[in-house]
Amino acid sequence: MVNYRIVVRRGPQPNAAYDLNQDVIMLGRDITNDILINDVEVSRHHLRFSRSLNGYMVEDLGSTNGTFVNGRRVTGAMEIHAGDMIGLGETVTLQVEVLEHARPTTPVRRMAADSPELSQETLSADAVSEIRYTPAPTIHPARATGEALRIFISYRKTNRNRVDAIAQVLHDMGHTVTFDQDILQGQHWWNVIIEQIQQADLIIAMLSPAYLQSEPCHLEYTYAAALNKRVLPIQIEPINYRQMPVELQKIQLVDFKQQNNAAIERLSTALSILPPAMPLPAVMPRVPEAPIPEISKLKDEIINLTIQISADRQRLIAMRLYEMMRGQNADDATMARELLGAMLKRPDITFSTGQMIQDWLNAGRPWWKRLGG
């Protein structure tokens, strides 16, 4: 007989455990649910667990912030397994565990939502002694490297739930893990990240297509490399290897696309054979500037009427905004069109650049809606 349990790994009441011992179990923020998770990211009726032939299925109930299993959004009923990480929005992470019994016993009563301890009232002493507890697949610290590492994880926010899962594995191995979850409100976020990279013994790059296209991730990796930091690439999604930075292509990837014992063994092995740490360079590299989007920088320049923008600079800004307006990013395209309109209102706008902008903005418009008519 196999019983499933859900454990809170991140969110309110960490380590609170909930047994899945009914055919249908509702989870959400409302007190009418079987499992109550009181967090702003959790909907009133967020998800449903349903018993299946192989165990349990999880199904999102149209929640506002979504349900994710190992980083993949749940769009229908999805089967869960031991070790799976279930994300509720961006602030709550649950882990699936399994209790395997030698013979059928009375199920463990579901614990109260406000109790962090498991109730064993309904288990006999014999039954308790025969339970073989199988938690999520982890590696005991003794099997990890002899060195307790300070690890910084570089990742794209769309992969946050996968980061939580791997961070838990690394923590179970005895390492200290930092990433941007440790940044407090009001702190200068980029300065904190730079400090975390400087103090880290190892940088882990969580590779996904989104990671390879991210400017902040690129800056984090290149700055770490310039500091002679050890870097370990972990692949969490299929990627085009030719898009990887050349230096990362020289390092054997750790395949962690599936979270299972084999993946954890690969990670443990990679950590055990890391090259020796290198000293910091004699001449420290320049700290990269915070990766503020280019369009935000252009906006600040355009709306600042206290400075004079030269004719050549006006033309360069206008042409860059025109490229963005015709690009694939819908948000940037909308903002670029608005900024081109704002440029026309500047008192120092030249006639030629103003005329060029008007032609771009009027393209496709009927004559009575055209600017400058």
C-alpha positions in Angstrom: 0.0 0.0 0.0 1.4 3.4 -0.9 0.2 6.7 0.8 1.2 10.1 -0.5 2.0 13.1 1.5 2.5 16.8 0.6 5.1 18.8 2.5 5.4 22.6 2.5 9.0 23.5 1.4 8.5 27.2 0.8 5.6 29.4 2.0 3.6 29.7 5.2 4.4 27.0 7.9 7.5 25.4 6.2 7.7 21.6 6.8 3.9 21.3 7.5 2.8 17.9 6.1 -0.6 16.8 4.7 -1.5 13.2 4.0 -3.5 12.5 0.8 -5.8 9.9 2.1 -9.1 10.7 0.4 -10.3 10.1 -3.2 -10.6 13.9 -3.8 -8.7 16.5 -1.8 -9.2 20.3 -2.3 -6.4 22.8 -1.6 -6.6 26.6 -1.5 -6.8 29.7 0.7 -10.4 29.3 1.7 -11.2 27.6 5.0 -13.6 25.2 3.2 -10.6 23.3 1.6 -9.3 20.1 2.9 -5.8 21.6 2.9 -5.6 25.3 3.8 -2.6 27.3 2.5 -3.0 30.9 3.5 -0.8 32.8 1.1 -1.6 35.7 -1.3 -0.4 33.7 -4.3 -2.8 30.9 -3.6 -6.4 31.2 -4.9 -9.4 30.5 -2.7 -9.8 27.1 -4.5 -6.5 26.6 -6.2 -6.1 22.9 -7.1 -7.5 19.4 -6.6 -5.8 16.1 -5.8 -7.7 13.0 -7.2 -6.8 9.4 -6.6 -5.8 7.5 -9.7 -4.8 3.9 -10.5 -1.1 4.8 -10.0 -1.5 7.2 -7.1 -2.7 10.7 -7.3 -3.3 13.4 -10.0 -3.2 17.1 -9.5 -5.4 19.5 -11.4 -5.4 23.3 -11.4 -8.9 24.9 -10.7 -8.4 28.0 -12.8 -6.1 29.7 -10.2 -4.9 33.2 -10.7 -1.2 32.5 -10.4 -1.1 28.9 -11.7 0.0 25.5 -10.5 3.4 24.1 -11.6 4.9 20.6 -11.4 8.7 20.7 -11.6 8.4 24.0 -13.3 5.8 22.9 -15.9 2.5 24.6 -15.7 -0.4 22.3 -15.1 -3.1 22.7 -17.8 -5.0 19.4 -17.2 -4.9 16.5 -14.8 -1.2 15.6 -14.2 0.1 12.5 -12.3 2.4 13.3 -9.4 5.3 11.1 -8.2 7.7 11.0 -5.2 10.0 14.0 -5.3 7.9 16.2 -7.5 7.9 19.9 -6.6 4.5 21.6 -6.9 4.6 25.4 -7.2 1.6 27.6 -6.3 2.3 30.9 -8.0 5.8 32.1 -7.2 5.9 32.0 -3.4 4.7 28.5 -2.3 6.4 25.2 -3.1 5.1 21.8 -2.0 7.0 18.5 -2.3 5.5 15.1 -2.9 6.6 12.3 -0.6 5.6 8.7 -0.3 4.9 6.4 2.6 5.2 2.7 1.8 3.6 0.3 4.2 4.4 -3.4 4.5 0.7 -4.2 4.9 -2.5 -2.2 4.9 -3.1 0.0 7.9 -5.5 2.7 8.9 -4.5 5.8 7.0 -2.8 8.7 8.8 -5.3 11.4 9.6 -4.8 14.6 7.7 -3.2 17.1 10.0 -4.9 20.3 10.8 -3.9 23.3 8.6 -2.4 25.1 11.6 -0.4 22.2 13.0 3.2 21.6 11.8 3.4 18.0 13.2 1.9 14.8 11.8 -0.8 13.2 13.9 -0.4 9.4 14.3 -3.5 8.8 16.5 -5.0 6.3 14.1 -1.8 4.2 13.7 -1.1 1.3 15.9 2.3 0.9 17.4 3.0 -2.1 15.2 2.0 -0.2 12.1 4.2 2.7 12.9 7.2 0.4 13.4 6.6 -1.2 10.0 6.4 2.0 8.0 9.3 2.5 5.6 9.5 6.2 4.9 10.7 7.2 1.4 11.1 10.9 1.1 11.8 12.9 -2.1 15.0 11.6 -3.8 17.9 13.4 -2.1 21.6 12.7 -1.6 22.8 12.4 2.0 25.5 15.0 2.7 28.0 12.2 3.3 27.7 11.3 -0.4 28.2 14.8 -1.6 31.5 16.6 -1.9 33.8 16.8 1.1 33.6 20.6 0.8 30.6 22.5 1.9 30.1 25.0 -0.9 28.6 28.4 -1.1 26.6 28.2 -4.3 25.0 31.0 -6.3 22.3 30.0 -8.8 22.0 32.1 -12.0 18.6 31.5 -13.6 15.7 33.0 -15.5 12.6 33.9 -13.4 10.4 31.7 -15.6 12.3 28.7 -14.2 11.8 29.7 -10.6 10.1 26.5 -9.5 12.9 24.3 -10.9 15.4 26.5 -9.0 13.5 25.8 -5.8 13.7 22.0 -6.4 17.4 22.0 -7.2 18.2 24.4 -4.3 16.5 21.9 -1.9 18.6 19.1 -3.3 21.8 21.1 -2.9 20.8 22.1 0.7 20.2 18.4 1.5 23.8 17.7 0.3 25.0 20.2 2.9 25.7 23.2 0.7 24.7 26.9 1.2 22.6 28.2 -1.7 21.8 31.8 -2.6 19.8 33.4 -5.4 17.6 36.4 -5.7 15.0 35.1 -3.2 17.4 36.4 -0.5 17.1 40.0 -1.6 15.1 42.1 0.8 12.6 44.8 -0.1 14.3 48.1 -0.5 17.7 46.7 -1.2 19.6 47.5 -4.5 19.0 44.2 -6.1 21.9 44.2 -8.5 24.4 45.1 -5.8 23.2 42.2 -3.7 23.6 39.8 -6.7 27.1 41.0 -7.4 28.0 40.5 -3.7 26.6 37.0 -3.8 28.6 36.1 -6.9 31.8 37.5 -5.3 31.3 35.4 -2.2 30.3 32.2 -3.9 32.5 29.1 -4.3 30.5 27.9 -7.3 28.2 29.5 -9.8 25.4 27.2 -11.2 23.9 28.3 -14.5 20.4 26.9 -14.9 20.3 26.5 -18.7 17.0 26.9 -20.6 16.1 28.7 -23.9 15.0 31.7 -21.7 18.3 31.7 -19.9 20.3 31.9 -23.1 18.3 35.0 -24.2 18.6 36.8 -20.9 20.9 39.8 -20.6 21.0 39.7 -16.7 21.9 35.9 -16.8 24.7 36.7 -19.4 26.1 39.4 -17.2 26.1 37.1 -14.1 27.9 34.3 -15.9 30.5 36.6 -17.6 31.3 38.4 -14.4 31.7 35.1 -12.5 34.0 33.9 -15.2 36.1 37.1 -15.0 36.5 36.5 -11.2 37.8 33.0 -11.9 34.8 31.4 -10.2 34.0 27.8 -10.9 30.9 27.4 -13.1 28.6 24.4 -13.4 26.0 24.4 -16.2 22.8 22.5 -15.3 20.4 21.8 -18.2 16.8 22.0 -17.1 15.1 22.3 -20.5 16.1 21.3 -24.1 18.4 24.0 -25.6 20.3 24.7 -28.7 23.9 24.1 -27.7 25.3 26.4 -30.3 23.6 29.3 -28.6 25.5 28.6 -25.4 28.5 30.8 -24.5 31.7 29.2 -25.8 33.2 28.8 -22.3 30.1 26.9 -21.2 30.3 24.7 -24.2 33.7 23.4 -22.9 32.0 22.2 -19.6 30.1 18.9 -19.5 26.4 19.7 -18.8 24.6 18.1 -15.9 21.3 16.8 -17.3 18.5 17.7 -14.8 15.6 17.9 -17.3 13.9 15.3 -15.1 14.1 15.5 -11.4 14.8 11.9 -10.3 17.5 9.9 -8.5 19.6 9.5 -11.6 19.7 13.3 -12.1 20.6 13.9 -8.5 23.4 11.3 -8.8 24.8 13.1 -11.8 24.7 16.4 -9.9 26.4 14.8 -6.9 29.1 13.4 -9.1 29.7 16.7 -10.9 30.1 18.4 -7.5 32.6 15.8 -6.3 35.0 16.3 -9.3 35.0 20.1 -9.5 38.4 21.6 -10.3 40.2 23.3 -7.4 39.2 26.9 -6.6 41.3 29.6 -8.3 42.4 32.8 -6.6 40.8 36.0 -7.6 42.5 37.8 -10.5 45.3 40.3 -9.7 43.4 43.0 -11.4 39.7 42.8 -10.4 37.2 43.1 -13.4 34.9 46.0 -13.6 31.5 45.4 -12.0 28.9 45.3 -14.7 26.1 47.9 -14.6 22.6 46.8 -13.6 20.9 45.3 -16.6 18.2 47.9 -17.0 16.2 47.4 -20.3 17.5 49.6 -23.1 14.0 51.1 -23.7 13.8 52.3 -20.1 17.1 54.1 -20.5 15.9 55.7 -23.7 12.7 56.8 -22.0 14.6 58.6 -19.2 16.7 60.4 -21.8 13.7 61.5 -23.9 11.5 62.8 -21.0 14.4 64.7 -19.4 13.8 68.2 -20.8 16.6 69.7 -18.8 19.2 68.3 -21.2 19.9 69.1 -24.9 19.9 66.1 -27.2 22.1 66.6 -30.3 20.7 66.2 -33.8 22.8 63.0 -34.4 21.7 61.5 -31.1 18.1 62.3 -31.8 18.3 60.4 -35.1 20.0 57.4 -33.5 17.3 57.2 -30.7 14.5 57.5 -33.2 15.9 54.8 -35.4 16.4 52.5 -32.4 12.8 53.1 -31.3 11.6 52.4 -34.8 13.3 49.0 -34.8 11.7 48.2 -31.4 8.3 49.4 -32.7 8.5 46.8 -35.5 10.0 44.1 -33.4 8.5 40.9 -31.9 8.2 42.2 -28.3 4.7 43.6 -28.1 5.3 45.5 -24.9 8.4 47.2 -26.2 6.6 47.9 -29.5 3.8 49.8 -27.7 6.2 51.7 -25.5 8.5 52.6 -28.5 5.5 54.1 -30.4 4.7 56.2 -27.3 8.3 57.4 -26.9 8.5 58.4 -30.6 5.4 60.5 -29.9 7.1 62.0 -26.9 10.2 62.9 -29.0 8.0 65.1 -31.2 7.1 67.2 -28.2 10.7 68.0 -27.3 11.6 71.6 -27.9 15.0 70.6 -29.4 13.6 68.1 -32.0 15.1 68.8 -35.4 12.8 69.2 -38.4 14.3 66.2 -40.3 14.0 63.8 -37.4 10.6 65.1 -36.5 9.4 64.6 -40.1 10.9 61.1 -40.1 9.1 60.2 -36.9 5.8 61.5 -38.2 6.1 59.4 -41.3 6.6 56.3 -39.2 3.7 57.0 -36.9 1.4 58.0 -39.8 2.1 54.8 -41.8 -1.2 53.1 -42.4 -3.4 55.8 -40.9 -6.1 57.6 -42.8 -5.2 61.2 -43.7 -7.5 62.8 -41.0 -5.7 61.0 -38.2 -2.2 61.8 -39.3 0.2 63.7 -37.1 1.3 67.2 -38.0 -1.5 67.7 -40.5 
